[in-house]
Amino acid sequence: MTVTLDFEECLKDSPRFRADIEVVQSDVSELETRLDKLVKQCQAMLDAGRAYCQTSRSFVNGLRELGHQCSGDKMMEECMGKFSKKLSVILDAQEEVIEITQKSVKMKLQNFVKEDVRRFKDVRKEFERGSEALEGALARNAQAPRGKQHEVDEATNALLNARRTFRSEALDYVLEINVIEAKKKTDILLAMLSLMDAQAQLFCHGNQSLSELDEYRRKLSEEHKQFVLNAAREKRDMEQRYAAIKKKDVSYDDSMMDFNADAANGIAMEGYLYKRASNAFRTWSRRWFSIQKNQLVYQKKFKDQPTVVVEDLRLCTVKTSSENERRFCFEVVSPSKCCLLQADSERQQQAWILAVQNSIASAFQERREDPHSPRQRCSSVSASSLGGGGGGGADQESEGCKALEEIQAIAGNRQCCDCGEPGPDWASINLGITLCIVCSGIHRSLGVHFSKVRSLTLDSWEPELIKLMCELGNSVINRIYEARIDEITIKKPLPSSPRGDKESWIRSKYVEKKFIQKLPEIGRNPPLRRSSARRNRATVQDRNVQRPPIKPKPNRATLARGTGLSSGDLVQKNNTGSHKDEEEEEEEDLSGLHPGALLYRSAALQNFPVMADALAHGADVNWVNMAEEASTPLIQAVSANALAACEFLLQNGANVNQADSNGRGPLHHATILGHTGLVCLFLKRGADYNAKDKNGKDPITIAVDNANADIVTLLRIAKMNKEMREMDGAFGQSGDETYQDIFRDFSHMASNNPEKLKRRSADPRY
């Protein structure tokens, strides 16, 4: 509160003047307390600012040193150098603000308290002493007796002196009050203005400094996006290599060894061997051997200079050695010496002997052609089996592009399923949704048991996978996983939301499943009832083991697919259907099924929304229906010839080799029913073509009995490919490319022209 006192009023020394004095004194006392506290806070802020600048300097130096460390990467070095320079400039401005604050704020406020407020207190004390003296003089003057003139004169003179002194001190006090009120406005406002100017200059300077990097930051952002795409591509390739290697038997070192005379690095073969020393102790040492430049060499450490065992392989021979007590030994004999070596297994021993023999032959003949190579044999099988009907690669590529456009045209797929970002170019293949690059990274971090992420533009897409993606879509999946979104206070993230919000949403949605519709406590009895028709067919099948499993009921297998029907809708549709199978005893109520049984029934009906709903509610993808020969959802999908449904179950963890009570797995059923496209799919997913059913028949035998040329071709090529992989051939040719070409042709045919594969035999035995 600002109080201005008049000089005339102080001469009267009225109660109003005294009241105004008290208000001013209280105001100045409070001002002093607040200014003292503000000065201390300012000092703490300055100390913290200096500490911040010091640690920030250390951080900038660390960035600069990291840039020097990345001298081999020009982009990283440039990024670290430019950013550290700009941060240094901003820190200089920050330190300047600290100095200005020290001078303009702390010093001014401190001086105001120490000088102006102290002077005010001193004048106040003088005023109070004069006021007390005046009170005493007035009292003595009033008490002077009328009859004693000398006392009256003394009292009168003392009163005049006391009044003169008081009024002079009162005028000084009023002047000091007016002065401190004026200085309070000017000094404090000046300090605040100085601080505002310094802060504005700091942020303007920082903004200007970082704005100079705008173009560079945009360029760096584009490069970073490309790095993300490249990293995703490399990770996908690495995962494919990992999956391929994991399928191999790596319990022996020889399974990882291949001879390649034309290797780019000049090393035809390499690996660990034990070498017996030629000294009197005959000690054995493990060394890394390699065949390179027609020489056999070894080394202990990678940086060691290789030691040559055989100068020229053309002058030596190799043979097994059985004279030594150690197993798996062989000798490399040259005119000058004999080197005894030991492998880790018999197969590795034979591989090394064969590698040395082929290296000797390669030394005499640089190029050798073998018309009976495994690759050519596989190519001849491909040509004879397919008859050139596979179609051109350009046509398949154009079909793939068209199919990808169809995926993006599915309802809701134009925006990211989780945040709504337009134009998503990533997908989760087991969920059947499209995602933006940020959400795809979060999905990838969940693990493949929750979401399998693939790029719509960078990865290759198999036709059955495209077919699966077209059956689902963002709208269908969100109706399942966001069914209760309106009942929950959590807000769905936007494209501009922070990554942390998106990650929290995605984990709540797919891992914790907070938003799906809770199932009622019904349908907890896993076994499903078998109709009389199924029991009769099962009895016939028991009598004649060559009969295939029955197909699904016509009125259910022919229901419309991909319509988003719920389990209750399926029940209603079945109950109101015009066609009824006379062999059926009763209609089944799908709404009362637990998730596993619901997945089982919907797989045969090819109803993808219901299948996805069942999986969302915890259905076991390998659920077994003991009432129907231990059949599984995957076998049900096979019975309906549902290629996309089988792919959906496989992508969600279905076991491709899980057999029913008759010992028949999905591959057996697909072979019996003549579903060539499914046979191709299961073989690509690692189905065991050697598995035998209770009748002792494997899929190849069944296909031959059925006279199905296409399936016989596929099974035999798959078997041939595996055998060639296990061969210890000299040239390391496995027929992989031809194998992939043949299966790619069948996959495209099964997805795009399935009528061309309906060549199942009419043999009455099946």
Phi, psi and omega in degrees: 000128181266125181239125177246121184259143180270143181293322181296324182293326181290333180291330179286333183053047184278166175301326177298319179295317180296323179294319179295323178299316181297320179297316181295316181299317178296319181295317181292323179296316178294320179299319180298317180298314183292321180292322176301315180295319181295322179295318178295318178296321178297318179297319178296320178297319180295319179297317179295321179297319179294320177295320178298315180297321181295313179293325178294323176299319178296320179296317179297319177298323177296319176299317181296318179294323177296323176298319177294325179294328180268032183299337178285341179251103186299320182296314179295318180296318180294318180298311181296320182295312182295316183293320180295324178296314181295322177295325178296318179297317180295323178292325175300316179294324178296317178294325177294321177296322179298317179294320179295319179296323178299317185277313190274335184254299186297312184294318182294314181293322179295317178296322179299318181289315186286327185258299187292313181291324178295317179297322177300316180296321180296314180296324179297319179297317178298319179297318181292322177296317178296324179294320179292321178296320179296319179299317180294319180295320179295321181292316179294321179297323181287332184271352183296129181288147183292329185277352181246096187293323184293325177292323179297318181294319180296318181294322181293316180296319179296323179293319180297317180294318180294321179294321180296315180295317181297315183294325178294317179290328178294318178298318178298321182293316179297320178298316181294324178297313180296323181293314183292328176295320179291316182291331177300320179288313186288312185291315182292317178297322179296319178296318180293320178297320178297319179293319178299314180298318181295317179294317179299318179296322179298309184289326175296318180296316179295318179296317179296320181295316180283333177296333177294344179262007184303308181298319180294321179295320177297317178297317181294324179295319177297318179295322179296320178298320178295322178298320179298316179296316179297319180296321178296319179296316180294323179294320178298315178297319180295319179295323178293317177296320179298315180295321180294317181290325183294333179288339182283161175274105183256021178287343176239143180297330185294339179291343181260005186253134177223138176271131180218101183291338183254027180301142184296326181274003178082359180264110183285326179198150180205156179165175181276139173219153171271137180239131177272130181290154180270004180280182184291337184278340180053044180284153179253136180228141179271123183226159178269110182261153176208152175252116182209141179053043179059029178229151172255117185230164175214163177207153180272315178238159185298324183277351179289148175289128182300141175263128184276125176269314179233122183291317184220115183295342179291342183260012184231172174222164183228143181203158177287157181232120180247001182284334182276152180291334181287151178274165171059034181266151174211160184241139170251110188254127176237168180302333186263331184201171177233127182249120180264124183235158180225131176266177182270345180205169180293320180294321178293323177301312180295324179297318180292318178300314179295323179295318178294318179298316179291328176293323177297315179295321180294332179294330178272330183226110186292323180235126180228129181252139181235105182294346181258028181293154181302324182295319180291323177298318179293323179295321180294322176297319179299314183294317182289328184281316185269335179064028177077017184265016186282337181091156183281153180295325180295321179296318179296322180294319180293323177296322179296318178297319179296320180295321179295324175296324178295323178299314182289343180272353178294150185306125177086350186282354177282346177236154177301136185297333188254331181234350178085010178299127181289152176067048179292139180237026174229162183214154169254111191283334178276337175268333180080038183231162175254149188221155171280173186293326180291311181293328178295322176296322178292318177300319181297326180288343179289335184104153185290344177285347174253317185207132177250111189265139177214149180276136177286341185248334186261327185271157173275142185241124176284150185298322180292332177287322175297319179299320178296314182300327181285346179276341184247243180116165185297320183295316180297312183293323180291332175293338178270305188277350176236031185296328184248026185296329181286341181272352186244145185282347181293132181265139178291135183292156176258168178304329182271000182292151178299156180300324180299320178295319180295319181295319178298319180296313184295319178294320178295325186283313189256329182270306180276340177054051183286338191253001180282157180287125181291137179280144174289161181280072178223169175061045182265003179264107187302315185297142176256147180287142175262138178286168178296325179297319180293320180295320179296316180294324178295323179294318178298319181294324177296324180287324181237095189294348182276354180283139180283163175300151181293155177276162180293160183299135186300319185290350178252322181292339182262009177296152179297141181256154172068024183265357179080020180291143174271175179298324177295321177298321179298319180298313182297319181295322178291319184290333183260002181296145182281332182260129179234135178286125182295335183281346183283136178280320184199156177281147180263137178269101183291336182293342180266004183276146173283167189306319181297314179292324178297318176297320180300311182289316183291336176294320178291329179278352181058035178263099188292319177301320180289322176299314179296322179296319179296317178295322179297330180268017171093019180295140175281117184295340178253029182301140184248128176263097184294339180282349181231063175056035179055038179286156181241165176305323180294320178293325175298318178295325177296317180300328178270004182054042184265092183298311182292325179294320176298317179297320179298315180294320179295319179294337180260019170099014179294142180277114185289347182247011181286122186262158175272191183291344176269006180078014183257125175267182179305323180294321176301311183296317179296323179291315180299316182279353178075028179272089186297319181299321178290323176301314178300316181297313183293324178294321177293333181267011173091025179293147182272107182280354178263354183295137182250145176274189182295337179274002179078019182253134174263169182303325181296316179298318180296318180295321177295315178299325180278353180058039178262101188296320183296313182291322176301317180299313181298314182295320181289324178294320178298318179295318180297320181297318179294320179297321179292329177293328182272353181291150173263046183294157184284338189252356176065024182267127187244356180074017185301314185296314179296318178303313180295322179298316181296313181291329176295319179297315180295323180296315179295320180294318181295328182273325187255328181225063185296336181296336180288345182260003181275072181238038181287141180292149178266022180304121183295343179295337180238000000 
